Amino acid sequence: MVLEIIGLLASLLIGISLGLIGGGGSILTVPVLVYLLGVNPVLATSYSLFIVGSTSLMGVLPKFRKGLVSIPTAIAFGIPSILAVYATRQFLVPLIPEHVFTIGDVVVTKPKLMLLLFAILMVFASYSLMSKKRQHKRQQAEWPQTFNYPMILVQGIIVGIVTGLVGAGGGFIIIPALVLFARLPMKQAVGTSLLIIAANSIVGFIGDHGHYDKDLKLMCMVTLLAITGIFIGNGLSHKIPGEKLKRGFGYFVLVMGLFIIIKEIFFS
């Protein structure tokens, strides 16, 4: 009961993170569902798609009103990404066997594989969150708006597969890709990323149709708390230095990722 209350409170942090720094919420969702709310890891990736998709969709609305969402970029990046995430959830994830492989005394099951993949993603995400972008931002003012379509296509497919496999929106991949290959300013990249994350996650969840029995009450409760959190995060974003917050969150994600790797390999 105590863990459930903590898990529901932590659900607010999913939305607060998305509202404050435009990403990172999906990195929290699966650990909250698995370790605090007792959801099976494979099912948690499905819940995460719905929760993150719905929360990002609500978060993108104020960004859109401020002109911080590039629809042409979202379409160019989103189409290959959406196709990849749907195919991954509909066909690839169901094909993964319950017992994947064995290394010594460690039996890697499908749920353990999902958690390990997610933890590795967290470690990479932490680097993206902790890296300084000041020089990057200064260069953006000199960049014309152009599209590197081959790289956008490749990145879109990669993000779709990652989103489909581990139930994470992939904002830490999307935002740098939009800055580098679509030459978007950082604030517009964040807003556009939320739209792509929302589309990917919701389509990925639809791709799960018929594969899993879901606890709709729990899923909707976490979603409502996360949506509440994103409005809190949007309000706080004007009062808290974003760069410091992003780096602090990056360290937290790194510690969580390493914790999951150690726990799943040595203590489960």
Secondary structure, 3 states (H helix, E strand, C coil): CHHHHHHHHHHHHHHHHHHHHCCCHHHHHHHHHHHHCCCCHHHHHHHHHHHHHHHHHHHHHHHHHCCCCCHHHHHHHHHHHHHHHHHHHHHHHHHCCCEEEEECCEEEEHHHHHHHHHHHHHHHHHHHHHCCCHHHHHHHCCCCCCCCHHHHHHHHHHHHHHHHHHCCCCHHHHHHHHHHHCCCCHHHHHHHHHHHHHHHHHHHHHHCCCCCCCCHHHHHHHHHHHHHHHHHHHHHCCCCCHHHHHHHHHHHHHHHHHHHHHHHHHCC
